[in-house]
Structures are given as C-alpha cells and as structure tokens.
Amino acid sequence: MLPFRKILFPVDFSQPCQSIIPYVNNMTRELSAALIAVHACGGSTEVGSDFRAPYPSEESLAIEDSRLREFAAASFRDLRVQCITARGEPLAVIHKVVQHEGADLIMIPTRGQPLLQRFLHGSVTASVLHDVTAAVWTGVPGNFVEYLPRISFESFVCGLGSGDEAEMILGIAATFADSVHARLSLVNVVETSEELVFSPYKQDLLDKAEDRLRKLKRIVGVDAPHAILDSPTPAGIKHEAIRRNADLLILGRGHAQDKVSRIWSQLYAIVRESPCPVLSLPIRKRTWVD
C-alpha cells in the first residue's frame, strides 16, 4: 500500500474543498506522488449536498473542465496536475478514476454531518469511506481551525484495536511515519460497560489489551509509546490526538467496509470528532497473531 504513488483529489469548488488544498500540496510533495484532480458533473454540487444538477451537455462539460484546470493551476502552481472532468455522480466518478488511473490515496474533506442528516441527504465522503478500496485522507476543516494541526508531518497517532487488521495497520503506520520522519505513538481504546466500573473484570480487560499491544509491537518490530484508554472510542482517540499534538490519525477500516457493520462502525464518528486529519486504510487481510 505504501508508498502512495497517485493521489486523487475530488474537487467540488466548495469551501471545505479549498480548505484542504495546503494538505494536498504537502502530501503530494512529501511522497513525490502524482496528483489527479477530478470533478464530477451531474451529481451533487458540493460534498454532502442533496442538490442534483441536470445531466450536463458537451458545452457545459467543457466549461466545467476549463474551470477545473484553472482551479488546479491556481492551487498547485508548480505541480503537474492531471485534470479529469466526467459526467456522473461523485462516488461513481471517483470509483472509475481509482480503477482506471490506479489512484491509491483519496484526499477529500467532510462537513462532519450528524448521523441522521448524513443518511437523509447522503455524504460523498461517508460513501467513499465505506465503498472505495483506496486509502482515504479526510477530516472536518472546521476542526482544524481550532486545533491548528501542522500541515507538514511531525506527529502521527495510530489507533489500534484487537482485531485481525491491527498488525498490518501498525506496519503501514510505522513505515509511513519513518518515511516522512514523523514521531509515531499508538492508542488502543477499550470501551467497558457501566456495569464493570467497580468490577475486577474491568482491570482484567485493560491488562489484556496492554499485553496484546505489547505483543503486537514486538511482532511488527515497532518501538513507539502507547496508551490504553477506557472511554468511548471517538472521545478517547481525540484525547490522545490532542495529547500527542498529532498532525495525522491513522486507522484501519476493514470492518467499516463490511456491510453488516456499516451503520455501527465508529469510523465516521471518529472523523467527525478528530481535531486533525484522519488517514484510513482499507485493510481486509487477516494478519493478527494471538
């Protein structure tokens, strides 16, 4: 999966889209990657919008293509950007470009809509997180204004669970952090129920999580500080990101892509709460060793 070679930047000309241009610029340069800017015509005009534009004519398509090229030239002045304007809904266009161009990283913002609003109106970013097989960089630009994460990389936090994907996620996170000379720290959030507050089983769960994480670090060969937290997952990961002054959260989304767990996945909730960008990795392969 690493290093990322082709970055796909879906462009809808909205404010959230423009807000992440510095991050797209930095990621492209850090990785010496190719950059593809894509604009979908005939779907929603902005990320998270419920408005559907009419199917564009050839003339309209040409106008939008010219607009995209002007946008790319102004946003990425000394980078070579491949521009693609295509008819269709944003998700379908993104799918097609990922498949045809071999893009392995998508950088797209989200408005951080509440759950009900997201399902009623639809969210391009939520659909990309669930359906697209490439890695996805995303976040709520409004959160960045308050927290001010660095655009360049200095500190990564990798969120790990006890599932099958943890070993591969840690390996990728360690490789990425090393390649850009960033500090890496780890967090595992254990959500215990209220019934276990005064139970000896609570400490047993935390101790087992500690043992698993230490074992995982030995298996992967990673020497990084870690924390085991007992809290709701989004809140715990947000807390650790702030404590470690993180510029990027790295998570897996193997289970989030499983249709059975789609609604119950906490990935989008983590993204909504995160004070910094989130890089989610589409891990499916079983690699965990008990």
C-alpha positions in Angstrom: 0.0 0.0 0.0 2.9 2.3 0.7 4.3 4.4 -0.7 1.3 6.2 -2.1 2.0 7.0 -5.8 -1.2 8.6 -7.1 -3.3 11.0 -5.1 -6.9 11.6 -6.1 -8.3 15.0 -5.1 -12.1 15.2 -5.8 -12.9 18.9 -6.5 -16.3 20.5 -6.0 -15.0 24.1 -5.6 -16.7 24.3 -2.1 -15.1 25.9 0.9 -14.2 22.6 2.6 -12.5 21.5 -0.7 -10.5 24.7 -0.8 -9.6 24.4 2.9 -7.6 21.2 2.3 -5.5 22.4 -0.6 -2.4 23.0 1.6 -2.7 19.4 2.9 -3.0 18.0 -0.6 0.0 20.1 -1.7 2.1 18.9 1.2 1.2 15.2 0.8 2.0 15.3 -2.9 5.4 16.8 -2.3 6.3 14.7 0.7 5.6 11.5 -1.2 6.7 12.7 -4.6 3.3 11.5 -5.8 1.3 12.1 -8.9 -1.8 14.3 -8.4 -5.1 13.8 -10.1 -7.9 16.4 -9.7 -11.3 15.1 -10.6 -14.6 16.9 -10.9 -17.9 15.2 -11.3 -20.7 16.9 -13.3 -24.3 15.9 -13.0 -24.3 14.9 -9.3 -24.3 16.9 -6.1 -22.6 20.3 -6.5 -20.9 20.1 -3.1 -19.8 17.4 -0.6 -22.8 16.5 1.5 -25.3 18.4 -0.6 -28.7 17.0 -1.5 -28.9 19.1 -4.7 -28.7 17.2 -8.0 -27.7 19.1 -11.1 -29.1 18.2 -14.5 -27.1 16.0 -16.8 -24.5 18.3 -18.4 -24.3 19.0 -22.1 -21.0 18.8 -24.0 -20.7 22.6 -23.8 -21.3 22.6 -20.0 -18.8 19.8 -19.6 -16.2 21.8 -21.5 -16.9 24.8 -19.3 -16.5 22.7 -16.1 -13.3 21.2 -17.4 -11.9 24.6 -18.1 -12.9 25.7 -14.6 -11.2 22.7 -13.0 -8.0 23.3 -14.9 -7.9 27.0 -13.8 -8.6 25.9 -10.2 -5.7 23.3 -10.4 -3.3 25.8 -11.9 -4.0 28.4 -9.2 -4.0 25.9 -6.3 -0.9 23.9 -7.3 1.3 26.4 -9.1 4.5 24.4 -9.5 3.0 20.9 -9.6 1.9 18.9 -12.6 -1.8 18.0 -12.1 -3.8 15.6 -14.2 -7.3 17.0 -14.5 -10.3 14.8 -15.2 -13.9 16.2 -15.6 -16.6 13.5 -16.0 -20.3 13.1 -16.1 -21.9 11.2 -13.2 -22.5 11.1 -9.5 -19.3 11.9 -7.5 -19.0 8.5 -6.0 -19.3 6.7 -9.3 -16.8 9.1 -10.9 -14.3 8.6 -8.0 -14.7 4.8 -8.3 -14.0 4.9 -12.0 -10.9 7.1 -11.7 -9.5 4.9 -8.9 -9.9 1.9 -11.1 -8.7 3.4 -14.4 -5.9 5.6 -13.1 -4.7 3.4 -10.2 -5.1 6.1 -7.5 -4.1 4.7 -4.1 -4.9 7.7 -1.9 -8.0 9.9 -1.9 -7.9 13.2 -0.2 -11.4 14.6 0.5 -12.9 16.7 3.2 -16.2 16.2 5.1 -18.6 18.5 6.7 -19.0 16.3 9.7 -22.7 15.9 9.4 -24.7 14.3 12.2 -25.7 10.7 11.6 -29.4 11.4 10.7 -28.6 14.2 8.3 -25.9 12.1 6.7 -28.3 9.3 5.9 -31.1 11.6 4.8 -29.1 13.7 2.4 -26.2 11.4 1.7 -22.5 12.2 2.1 -19.9 11.6 -0.6 -17.1 11.3 1.9 -19.0 8.7 4.0 -19.8 6.7 0.9 -16.1 6.9 -0.2 -15.0 5.7 3.3 -17.4 2.7 3.0 -17.2 1.7 -0.6 -13.8 2.7 -2.1 -10.9 0.4 -1.7 -8.1 3.1 -1.8 -6.7 4.7 1.4 -8.7 7.9 2.3 -7.4 11.0 3.9 -10.2 13.1 5.4 -11.3 15.4 8.2 -13.6 18.3 9.2 -11.7 21.5 8.2 -13.6 23.4 10.8 -12.0 21.3 13.5 -8.5 22.2 12.1 -9.1 25.9 12.6 -9.5 25.4 16.4 -6.8 22.8 16.9 -4.3 24.0 14.2 -2.6 20.8 13.2 0.6 21.2 11.3 0.3 20.8 7.5 3.8 19.2 7.5 4.3 15.9 9.4 5.8 15.7 12.8 3.5 13.5 14.9 1.3 10.6 14.0 -1.1 8.7 16.3 -2.2 5.2 15.2 -5.4 3.8 16.6 -5.4 0.1 17.1 -7.9 -2.5 18.2 -7.7 -6.2 19.0 -9.0 -7.2 15.5 -7.4 -9.0 12.6 -6.2 -5.9 10.9 -4.1 -4.4 13.7 -0.7 -5.9 12.7 -0.9 -4.6 9.1 -2.2 -1.2 10.2 0.7 -0.8 12.6 3.2 -1.9 10.0 1.9 0.6 7.5 1.8 3.4 10.1 5.3 2.8 11.2 6.6 2.7 7.6 4.8 5.9 6.7 6.0 7.7 9.8 9.6 6.6 9.2 9.4 7.8 5.5 8.4 11.3 6.5 10.4 11.4 9.7 7.4 11.8 12.0 7.0 10.6 15.6 4.6 7.7 16.0 2.5 6.9 19.0 -0.2 4.3 19.5 -3.6 4.2 21.2 -6.0 1.3 22.0 -9.4 2.3 23.3 -11.2 -0.3 25.4 -14.9 0.5 25.9 -16.0 -1.1 29.1 -19.7 -1.1 30.1 -21.0 0.8 33.1 -21.6 -2.5 34.9 -17.9 -3.1 35.0 -17.0 0.2 36.7 -16.3 -1.4 40.1 -15.7 -4.9 38.7 -12.3 -6.7 38.8 -13.1 -7.8 35.2 -12.5 -4.2 34.0 -8.9 -4.2 35.0 -8.5 -7.6 33.5 -9.8 -6.3 30.2 -7.4 -3.4 30.3 -4.5 -5.6 31.3 -5.2 -8.0 28.4 -5.3 -5.0 26.0 -2.0 -3.9 27.3 -0.5 -7.4 26.8 -1.9 -7.6 23.2 -0.5 -4.2 22.2 3.0 -5.0 23.7 3.0 -8.3 21.8 1.9 -6.6 18.6 4.7 -4.1 18.9 7.2 -7.0 19.3 5.8 -8.8 16.3 6.0 -5.8 14.0 9.3 -4.6 15.5 7.9 -1.1 16.4 9.2 0.8 19.4 6.6 3.5 20.0 4.9 4.9 23.1 1.3 3.7 23.6 -1.7 4.3 25.7 -4.6 2.1 26.7 -7.7 4.1 27.4 -11.1 3.3 28.8 -13.6 5.6 27.2 -15.9 5.9 24.2 -13.7 5.3 21.1 -14.1 8.7 19.4 -13.5 10.7 22.6 -10.5 8.5 23.6 -8.8 8.9 20.2 -9.5 12.6 20.1 -8.0 12.9 23.6 -4.8 11.1 22.5 -4.5 13.1 19.3 -4.6 16.3 21.3 -2.2 15.0 24.0 0.3 13.9 21.4 -0.1 17.1 19.3 -0.9 14.9 16.3 -0.9 16.1 12.7 -2.5 12.8 11.5 -4.5 10.0 12.8 -4.0 6.6 11.1 -6.8 4.0 11.4 -7.9 0.8 9.6 -11.3 0.5 8.1 -11.5 -3.2 7.2 -14.5 -3.7 9.5 -16.0 -0.4 8.5 -16.3 -1.7 4.9 -18.1 -4.8 6.0 -21.8 -4.3 5.0 -23.0 -5.9 8.3 -21.3 -3.4 10.4 -21.7 -0.3 8.3 -24.2 1.6 10.4 -22.5 0.6 13.6 -19.0 1.5 12.6 -17.4 4.3 14.6 -15.1 5.4 11.9 -17.2 8.4 10.7 -17.8 9.4 14.4 -14.0 9.4 14.9 -13.5 11.5 11.8 -16.2 14.0 13.0 -14.5 14.4 16.4 -10.9 14.3 15.2 -9.0 17.6 15.7 -6.6 16.7 12.8 -6.9 14.8 9.5 -7.6 11.1 9.5 -5.9 8.6 7.2 -8.0 5.4 7.0 -6.5 2.2 5.5 -8.7 -0.4 3.7 -7.4 -3.5 5.5 -9.1 -6.8 4.8 -6.3 -9.4 5.1 -6.2 -11.4 8.3 -2.8 -10.8 9.9 -3.3 -10.7 13.7 -1.5 -13.3 15.7 -2.9 -14.2 19.2 
